[in-house]
Amino acid sequence: MLEYRVEARRVDAHGSLATTKEAQILLDTDVKGRPDAFNPAELFLASIAACMIKGVERVTPLLAFELRGVEVRLHGERQDSPPKMVSIDYELIVDTDESDHRLELLHTNVRKYGTISNTVATALPLTGRIVRKSAAPTSET
């Protein structure tokens, strides 16, 4: 069984700092918010994105799946009373020349083996799709 440890401490009334291993993240814990740090809901969404990208990194060698890049876009909805996230949708964008079938196979594997995404999916609707990154439009002269 794997275990994880994170410590967080209040820096001041405007923010906190979370640490693990040799890494740290500035947290927006100011009641008014701050633009230079992730608030708890954004950090939650970022952990799902990181889980999905890590899943892609884990399964691409197993599937011999070729890609040039991956992006995840997430949208979460929060209700006020009681405060909680009620749904999350995502778009997993993959820059690849692989077939549509192989793209869906990648999505299936990412969904099946994601620790964070699997945990979240048991608590609320986590829906999304995988799409191919469109080629950048060329300028005509």
HURARA-V910216 format. One line per field, one symbol per residue. phi: phi as a letter, one per 20 degrees, with the letter a starting at -180 (. if undefined). psi: psi as a letter, one per 40 degrees, with the letter a starting at -180 (. if undefined). A space follows every 50 residues. Layout:
BEGIN
phi->???
psi->???
END
This chain:
BEGIN
phi->.eccccdcbfeafdaccdcblddbcfdedffenbfdbfegfffgffffff fffffgffegffeleebdabccdccdddeecffafdaccbceddebdffg ffffffggffffdegffffffedbfccabdcefffffeeed
psi->hiiihiiiihdaeeiihhiibeiihhhgehdeiieeihiddddddddddd ddddddddddddefhhidihihhihihhidhihihdihiihhhhhieiid ddddddddddddehdddddddedihhiaihihhiihiihh.
END
